[in-house]
């Protein structure tokens, strides 16, 4: 992990953002809620790591960025209709927001838009492009719809399993009752004046 300089180079900012924007294809696929949420978590886990000096030990320690516990992804990350290739929604917006979150966590004293942030964004874009997520590998698998006969057979099997489970519990309870009654009988013979 390379250390970032304290000053930002604003001269190359346009070139750095141009590089980040040129890596993604021109036409991007649509992205759903579940897919956006999975991409967000994976990118935070991959890039949300920084090295920080330990307060009293003489060594560096790796710190992981906490994943924000969103109940659902931001609305602008999801794009199911319209232009999915704009910066205002979809993949580009998701990557841009995640890059800003990670950069702000890694380097809180540097400005939000600087060449270092653009380089990080380009790195994240390259990772997303190489990982194959744009081909739909993170989309949730569609659930198989069962016919009415299959639903009935699944319910019957579930009921049979429940009956078997509870019969096992009854057997176990009877075994414990038998054991405890035997112990109580033994104690009655050993200590007759206590009862």
Phi and psi in degrees as a GROMACS rama.xvg file:
@    title "Ramachandran Plot"
@    xaxis  label "Phi"
@    yaxis  label "Psi"
@TYPE xy
-87.4719  145.139  UNK-2
-79.2817  139.064  UNK-3
-92.6805  143.616  UNK-4
-71.6308  158.615  UNK-5
-75.8131  -24.239  UNK-6
-101.582  151.035  UNK-7
-104.628  144.748  UNK-8
-98.2573  98.4061  UNK-9
-79.9016  -11.795  UNK-10
-66.8342  -42.1102  UNK-11
-92.4751  12.4593  UNK-12
-62.0396  -45.4982  UNK-13
-62.0696  -41.8623  UNK-14
-65.6241  -39.5374  UNK-15
-65.4917  -42.8102  UNK-16
-69.139  -33.404  UNK-17
-63.8272  -40.068  UNK-18
-64.1359  -43.0863  UNK-19
-63.1657  -39.2898  UNK-20
-78.0313  -21.6958  UNK-21
-84.0385  -12.9713  UNK-22
-74.5239  -40.164  UNK-23
-71.4703  150.027  UNK-24
-66.9782  160.139  UNK-25
-68.3009  -39.7678  UNK-26
-103.494  115.695  UNK-27
-103.747  148.028  UNK-28
-74.9741  165.692  UNK-29
-70.6962  156.601  UNK-30
-131.803  132.522  UNK-31
-94.8879  175.277  UNK-32
-57.486  -53.8424  UNK-33
-62.7431  -41.4973  UNK-34
-65.1802  -43.2927  UNK-35
-63.6978  -40.2132  UNK-36
-65.7016  -41.684  UNK-37
-66.3635  -40.5356  UNK-38
-62.8109  -44.2413  UNK-39
-58.0539  -49.0714  UNK-40
-63.1786  -43.2244  UNK-41
-65.556  -39.2375  UNK-42
-69.1324  -38.448  UNK-43
-64.301  -41.5681  UNK-44
-67.827  -34.182  UNK-45
-77.4347  -47.2338  UNK-46
-104.468  -11.5893  UNK-47
-84.893  56.4365  UNK-48
-130.651  134.909  UNK-49
-139.945  158.038  UNK-50
-100.307  134.163  UNK-51
-135.205  144.191  UNK-52
-70.7239  131.914  UNK-53
-68.7363  141.278  UNK-54
-59.9063  -40.6517  UNK-55
-123.665  -18.7615  UNK-56
-84.9463  151.276  UNK-57
-91.2765  62.2829  UNK-58
-158.08  164.79  UNK-59
-91.9647  146.422  UNK-60
-128.927  145.923  UNK-61
-88.3226  133.293  UNK-62
-116.937  139.376  UNK-63
-101.908  139.006  UNK-64
-71.7388  132.175  UNK-65
-70.9676  137.639  UNK-66
-80.1459  125.298  UNK-67
-63.9067  135.58  UNK-68
-88.7462  78.2684  UNK-69
-75.8363  141.721  UNK-70
-73.054  -30.5512  UNK-71
-151.476  160.748  UNK-72
-70.0028  163.492  UNK-73
-62.6214  147.939  UNK-74
-62.04  -33.744  UNK-75
-75.773  -10.8862  UNK-76
-79.8681  -24.8271  UNK-77
-91.7009  133.312  UNK-78
-141.588  107.25  UNK-79
-109.667  -14.4671  UNK-80
-142.92  167.01  UNK-81
79.1806  -154.388  UNK-82
-83.8156  107.341  UNK-83
-88.0407  -2.74588  UNK-84
-98.9975  0.219282  UNK-85
-80.6859  164.466  UNK-86
-76.9933  -13.0208  UNK-87
-83.0178  -16.0607  UNK-88
-159.692  159.499  UNK-89
89.173  -151.439  UNK-90
-60.4787  -46.6965  UNK-91
-61.1396  -42.8121  UNK-92
-67.2316  -40.744  UNK-93
-60.6567  -48.6767  UNK-94
-64.2212  -41.4327  UNK-95
-62.175  -46.1643  UNK-96
-65.7095  -42.1518  UNK-97
-65.0392  -40.1091  UNK-98
-62.3354  -40.487  UNK-99
-66.2765  -42.931  UNK-100
-59.6917  -47.8528  UNK-101
-65.7281  -43.626  UNK-102
-64.9483  -40.8559  UNK-103
-64.8693  -35.1127  UNK-104
-72.3109  -39.8913  UNK-105
-70.4778  -44.9228  UNK-106
-131.655  79.026  UNK-107
-68.5986  -18.6483  UNK-108
-88.5987  -13.8646  UNK-109
-85.6376  154.607  UNK-110
-66.6508  157.347  UNK-111
-63.2239  -43.7513  UNK-112
-107.272  99.8277  UNK-113
-142.581  173.538  UNK-114
-65.6089  -29.6611  UNK-115
-67.0359  -39.9863  UNK-116
-66.9187  -38.6937  UNK-117
-65.9665  -36.9542  UNK-118
-65.6859  -40.4374  UNK-119
-63.4055  -41.4776  UNK-120
-63.7387  -40.1288  UNK-121
-63.8036  -38.3878  UNK-122
-64.5197  -41.8859  UNK-123
-67.3214  -41.6551  UNK-124
-61.1968  -42.5404  UNK-125
-63.3285  -40.7661  UNK-126
-64.0954  -43.5548  UNK-127
-64.11  -41.2827  UNK-128
-65.0709  -41.8303  UNK-129
-75.51  -24.9511  UNK-130
-77.9557  -14.8579  UNK-131
83.8604  13.4381  UNK-132
-68.5579  -26.5734  UNK-133
-70.8841  -14.6881  UNK-134
-88.2001  -0.258767  UNK-135
94.1439  22.1084  UNK-136
-72.9585  -17.9  UNK-137
-98.8968  1.88736  UNK-138
-68.3766  140.774  UNK-139
-66.3405  145.323  UNK-140
-70.4523  136.506  UNK-141
-69.3272  141.611  UNK-142
-75.6032  140.447  UNK-143
-79.6215  127.265  UNK-144
-84.271  128.414  UNK-145
-89.7358  148.713  UNK-146
-77.3076  172.111  UNK-147
-65.0312  -36.1313  UNK-148
-66.3522  -40.8646  UNK-149
-66.8796  -37.8804  UNK-150
-62.2314  -41.8255  UNK-151
-64.1389  -43.4253  UNK-152
-66.1902  -35.5276  UNK-153
-65.634  -42.3374  UNK-154
-64.7551  -41.0533  UNK-155
-62.301  -44.4363  UNK-156
-63.1565  -40.9445  UNK-157
-62.9714  -41.5328  UNK-158
-64.8798  -40.9297  UNK-159
-63.198  -40.5368  UNK-160
-64.5005  -40.046  UNK-161
-63.5068  -42.1068  UNK-162
-62.32  -44.6174  UNK-163
-61.7575  -42.3949  UNK-164
-61.1681  -46.9095  UNK-165
-72.4696  -30.7624  UNK-166
-65.4968  -38.3107  UNK-167
-62.8104  -40.8408  UNK-168
-63.9252  -39.1657  UNK-169
-63.0879  -44.013  UNK-170
-60.713  -43.5605  UNK-171
-63.5515  -42.1166  UNK-172
-64.0757  -41.747  UNK-173
-63.1261  -38.8093  UNK-174
-63.0231  -44.3844  UNK-175
-64.6427  -41.1236  UNK-176
-60.831  -42.3682  UNK-177
-61.7564  -44.2443  UNK-178
-63.8132  -45.5699  UNK-179
-68.7645  -35.1924  UNK-180
-65.5406  -39.8696  UNK-181
-63.6501  -43.8673  UNK-182
-62.8297  -42.4188  UNK-183
-63.0126  -40.9127  UNK-184
-61.9767  -41.7679  UNK-185
-64.4988  -42.4228  UNK-186
-65.5243  -33.7227  UNK-187
-65.114  -38.5965  UNK-188
-70.5194  -37.5618  UNK-189
-74.1402  -43.4614  UNK-190
-121.755  76.4407  UNK-191
-71.479  -26.1575  UNK-192
-79.7427  -8.60246  UNK-193
-83.1602  -15.8563  UNK-194
